[in-house]
């Protein structure tokens, strides 16, 4: 079952990447230099960031290997030391530095990193967790995190270029991670995690309902309902809550929607309301 789950997430990740790559295919240099809603990043920096993070995840997936060399634990340790040298700026530095490359080079780099990541995650031995800049993760959790980040940064690119992208199956992976990180969102903001569980009921693009939490609405005093797309936009902080059709019932649910964050790192600033 674990292998089947990993393969499903990797398939969703591949679909998300293919959709973004197709939206960029054949675009002129000026489009790649278009600023995105992520402050300081243009389209090229965004793709460079996705490639860099895939490459980092490849090193993490290979870190269980003993011995020196570019494919073993030493390579992961070297990356961590580099990050520790500039903890507040290493992500931006990698994105902006990599984004200076020609679009064709960025496309090749990202294509290679995507392929190598899938191969590396499949090769991780059973029971081994990958080190990361936060808590260690299983291969499936890493693939799910890559789905979330690819989806979120793709949204930045689509917003910048005015692309109306159709939902893909990867949307469910983003929502799943958004639910799973509820406790993290509170702890990350320095607030106690509410004891009450929250039931989440989201309307999928095909009209079906995705649910998490207590088994029925009657079992949950706290509930979040609304479109799955809106929930994904909220937990990745790509839209302000005021611009989304999400409903919260109960104090725990309401408080969560104000600080929901599916990505690692300090509390995000989010986006200003559009309306």
N, C-alpha and C positions, 0 to 999 in steps of 0.2 A: 504493500500500500504506500509506503514512503516513497518508493521509486516512482510509482504512478503519479503521486501528488507532485513530486519534483518535475516530472515530465510535463504535466499539465501547466504548471507555473512557467516553465521555460518556454512552452509553446505560446502562452499569453505574452510573455516578455518579447519573444521574437515578433509577434504580430504588432505589438506596440512600436517596436523599433522599425519594422518595415513600413508602417504607416507614416512615421515621422520622416524616414528616409525618402519616401515617395513624395512627400510634400516639399522636400528640399531639392529634389532632382531637377537639374537644368536651370536652377535659379541663378541670376547674375550675382556678381560679387557684392553689389550694393545691398542686396537682400540679406546676405550673410552679415553685413555690418549694421543691420537694423537693430536699434536698442530694443530689449525685451522689458517686460514689467519688473524683472529682477534687476535691482539697481546696479548699474555699472557693467552689466553683461549684455553683449549683443548676441545674435543668433550663433555666430561662430564660437564664442566663449561657452555658450550653453552646450553645444555639441562636444567641444573639447572637454568640458566637465563630465559629460556622460561617458566619454571614452576613458578619461583618467580614472573615474570611479570604477568602471568595469575592470580596468587594469589593476587597480588596487585590490579589488575583490578576487581577481585571479591569484595574486600573490597570497592573499589570505587563505584561499582554497588550497594552496600548495604549501602552506606554512607547517603542516604536519610532517613534512619531509625533513629528515635529519641531514646534517652535513652542510657544507658551504655551497655556494653556487647561486646563480641568479634565479633558480626555480625552487629553492628551499626556504627554510625558516630564516636564514640570514637575509634574504631579500625583503621579507616582510619586516623584520626588525629594522632594517635600514630605512624603510619607508616611515615607520613609526618614529624613529629618531629625527628624520627630516621634518615630520609634522610637529614634533615637540619643539623644534627650533623656532617655529613660527605658528603657534597654536591658533592664533586669531586670524592669520592671513594665508595659511598654506592652501586652502581650498580656492580662494580667489586667485592666488598666484598661479596655481595650476591651470585654472580656467582661462585667465587672461593671457598667460604665456602661450598656452596651447592654441588659443583662439587666434593668435597672430598668423598662424599657418594658412596656406592657400586652402580654399574650400575642398578641392580635390584631395588634398592630403588629409584633411579632417575626415572626409567621408571614408577614405581607405583605413585610417586609424580606427575609427569607430566600428567599421565593419569587422576588422580584425579582432578588436577587443570584445565585441559581442560574441563572435564565434568561440574565442578562447575561453570566455567566461562559462559558456554552456558546457564545454568540454571539461573544464576544471571542476565545476560543481558536480558533474556526473562521476568524476573520478575520486571524489572524497570518500574515504572508507566509512562504513557504517559506524555510527556512534560518535564520529569525530565532529567537533564544532569548530567553526572558523573564528579566529580572532578578528576583532574589528575595533573601530575607534570608540565603540560603546560595548555593551555586553556581547560575548561570543554568540554565534548564530549557527544553526544547522544549515546545510546547503539549501533546503527548501525555504527557510526563513530569509536567507540572503537573496534568493531569486525573487521572493515576494517583495523585499525591500527595493530590489532593482526595478521591479514592475512599477512600484509606487513612484520612485524618483524619475524613471523614464517618462511615465505618464505626466507627472507634474511639470517637468521641464519641457516636455512636448507642448503642454498647454501654454507655456510662456512663448514658445516659438509661434504657435498658431495665433496667439493674441497679437504678437508683433507683426505678423505677416497677413493678418486678416483671413486666416484659413478656418473653415468650418469643418472640423474633423468628425467623422462618424464614431460613435462609441464602439469599442472592441471588447472582447471578453476580459481583457486586462483590467477593466473598470472594477470588476468584482474583487480582484486581488487588492486594489487600492482601498476599497471599502472595508474589506476584511482586516487589513492592517490598521485602518483608521479605528475600527472597533477594538482591536487587540491593544492599541496604544492608549486607551482611555486612562488607565492608571498612570502611565508615564506622563501624560499631558498634565495631570494635576501635580505629580511629584516634581516635574520639570519646572513648573511655575511656583514651586515652594508652597503648595497647598496640600492639605490632607486629602487622601483619596476617599470619596464617599463610600460607605459600607454597602449601600443599596446598589443592586445591579440595575443596569439600564437595558431595556429591550429596544432593539433597533429594527425598524421595518422600512425597507427602502424599495421604491418602485424601480425595477430594472428597465432598461431601454425597450425590451420586448413586452412590457406590461406585466410581467410576473413580479412576485414579491420576494426579496431577499431578507432573511431575518437572522438576528443574533440575539443571545441573551435568554431570559426566562421564556418558558415554552408557550405562553399565551399572553395576550394583553392583560387578561385578568390577574395574571401572576406578577405583574410588574407595575409598581406605582410610578416608575419613571420610564418614559418612552421617548424615542426620537423617531419621527416619521418624515418622509419626503422623497424626492427623486434621488436615485443613487448617484447621478451625476453631480447634483448639488452637494451631497454629502462628501464625495471625493474632492470637490473643489474646496470645501470647508476644511477638511482634515489636512490637505496639502497647503492650506492657506493661500489659495489662488484666487479666492473671492472672499469678500467680507460677508459676515453672517447676514447683514441687513439686505444683501442682494440675492439671497437664496430662499427657496421655498421649503425650508425645514421647520418642523414644529417640535418643540420640546415640552413634555409634560412632566412636572416634578422638578424639585430644586436640583437634584443631582444631574439630571439630564440637561437642564437649562445652563447650569454652571459649566458643564463639559463643553457645550457648543461655543462658549465664549473663549475657550483656550485650547480646543482640540488641535493636536499636532501629531501627524503620523511619521515625521522625520526626526532623526537624531539631532542633537545640538541644543544650544540654549533656546529659550522661548522665542519663536519667530515674531516679527513685527506685523506680519499679515499684510493685507492690502486695504487701501482706503475704500470706503463705500462708493459705488458708482452712482447710486441713486441719491 
